[in-house]
Amino acid sequence: MRKALTRERVLRAAVGIADRDGLPAVTMRRLGAELGVEAMSLYHHLRGKDALLDGVAETLVDEILTAVAAVDETRDWRARLRAWFLAAREVMLRHRWGPGLLNTRTTVPVGVLRHYDAIIGVMVGAGFSYRIAHRALHAFGSMPLGFVQEAFSPSADGAGDLSAAADLLPNLVAMVASEAHDAELGWCDSRVEFEFTLDLLLDGLDRARRDPPL
């Protein structure tokens, strides 16, 4: 007996295709072939490519929420948020197309709002004001979702296209040549760099909690 076609099954298959062959490979035709159905039958569950990608984004965020839910809730606010962000990063490392997908969606998955709501709850419960919690979310940026939004992405050869502008941008070119490495999520998103940025933010927020700014 053929397994029933559901929205969840379709989206899980789409995630699998993206993991194997990259996000551009996720099309209705490819998905239909993967599931052994006509592509048109998928439109009963997803109205088109945009709805499909929105659904994949929701599935990705749900996986982040599942990983976050497994974190020990007895930890203090700092340790809990740190563990949440690193758990999200492990999800993104399994789905390296994730940051690019989330950056292109115009509709925010409800799971993202739930995640950020929980972050605010932890902070307020630890004595932060809503004002500082608001500022914290701005500072965190995409880190709660497990990645850092890059200002630019040099090519893998180090200086990349910047090398032609070495006279104009000597410090930037020297930094890229020195720091570029085998990227995990973005050109400089190694775990060390992710943790350095995260700890810097958490340390600053702890000072703000103890001595709130005006």
N, C-alpha and C positions, 0 to 999 in steps of 0.2 A: 504494500500500500504506500502511495506517495505521501510524504510528509506534508502536512498542511502548510500553505504559504501564509505567513503572518508578517506584519510590519517589522517586528523584532528580528525574525529570521532573515528578512531581506537586508536589514541594516547590518546585522552581524556578518553576512556574506560580503557586503560592501566594505566593511572594515578589513576583512580578510584579504580582499583584492588589493586594497590600498597598502596593506602591510607587505604583500608580496611584490607588487608591481608599481606602487606609487599612486597617488591620488588621481592623476590624469587618466589612469586606467579604469576608474570607476565610472562606467556609463550604464545606461539602462540595458543596452544590448549585451554588454559583457556580463552584467548582473543576471540577466535572463539566462544566458548560457551557463553561468555558474550554478544556477538553481534548477536548470533543466526545464524552464518554462519560456513561453513567448514573452518578449520584452513588454508587449502591450498589457499583459496581465499584471505587471508591476504597478501600473497606473491606478489600480484599485487601492493600493496602499500608499503610494507616493505620486504626487501630481506631475512631477517632472524632475529635471536635474537639480534645480535649486532646492526643492523639497527633499530630494535624496541627500544632498550635501548638508542641509540643515539637520536631517535625521542622523547622519553620521556624526556631526558635531555633538548632538545630544547624547549619542551612544558613548562617545569619547568622554564627555563630561560625567556621565553616569558612572563610568569606570573610575574616574578620579574620585567621585563621592564615595564609591565602595572602598577604595584604598584608604581614603581619609577616615572613614568610619571604623576601620580596623586599628587606628592609633589609640594607644592607651589614654583614656580620658582622665586618669588621675594625675597626669603631668601638670606642671604649672603652665601659665599662659604662654610663656616664651618657648618652652620645650614642646608644647603641643602645636603651636603654629609652625615651628621649625619642622617638626615631624610631618605635619600636614603638607607643607610645601615640597618637602623632599619626596613624600609619597606620590604627590602629583607629578613630580619630575620623573619618577620611575615609570609611571604610565606613559608619559610623553616619549620616554626612551624606547618603549615598546611600539609606539606609533609615531615615528619621526615626522610624518606628514602633518601631525596634529597642530603645531603652532601655525603653520601656513594656512591650514583650513580655518582655524578660529579667527585668524587675522582678516579673513575675507568675508566672513558672514556678517550680514546686516541685521540679523535677528539674534538676540542674545538668548542662548538656551536657558530655560528656567533653572536648570541645575547650577549654572554659574551664579545666578542671583542667590540661590540657597547657600552655596558655598561661601560667598562673601557675607551673607547675613550671619552665618555661623561664626565667621572670623570676627565680625563686629561683636557678636554675643560674647565670645571669649574675652575680647579686650575690655568691654564694658564690665564684665564680671570680675575682671582683674583690677578694676579701679580706674580705667581710662574714661575720659569724658568722650561724648560723641564727637566733639570737635577734633580731638586727637585721633580718634578712630577713623574719622573721615580723612584726615591728613595722612594717616597710615596707609589707607587704601590707595591714595594717589602715589605714595612712595613705593608701595609694593608693585604697582603696575600689574604685569602678567605673572609675577612670581607665584601667587597662590595657585595658578594653573600649571606650574611646573616648568616655566621657561622664561627667559628674559628677552624682551623685545629689543632687537638690535637696531642701532641707529643706521648702520650700513653693514654690508656683508662682503668683505674683500674675498677675492678668489683664493683657492686653496694654495696657490704658490707663494703665499705670504703677502707681499706688497701688492700683488695683482695689478690692476689698472692704475693704482696710485703711483707706481714706480715712475711713470712718465711725468709725474708732477713732483718729483723729489725736491727740486729747488724751491718750489712754491710751498710745499707741505712737508718740510723735513722731519718734524717731530711726529706727525701722524704716520708717515711712511716708515720711520724707524720703529715706532711702536708696533705697527702691524707686522713688520718683518720679524720683530723679536717675539711677539706673542701669539701669532697664528699657529695653530696646531690642528691635529685631527679632531674636528668638532664633533660634539655629541648632539647638541641642539643649538644650531647657530654657530657662527665662526669662532666664538670664544666662550661658549657655554659649557665649560668643563664643570664637573662637580665642585672642584676647588673654588672656581670663580663664582659659581652659584652660591655656595655656602659663605664665601667671603662677603658678598653683597648682602645676603640674607642676615648674617650675623651683625654686620655694620648697621643695618636698619633696625634690627631688634635691640641692639645695644642703645641706639639713639632713642628708640621709643621707650625703653625702660627708664632712661634719664628723664624723658618728658613726662612719664607717669609719676615719677617721684618729685619732679619739680616742673609742674605744668607751665608752658609758655603762655603769654598773654594772647 
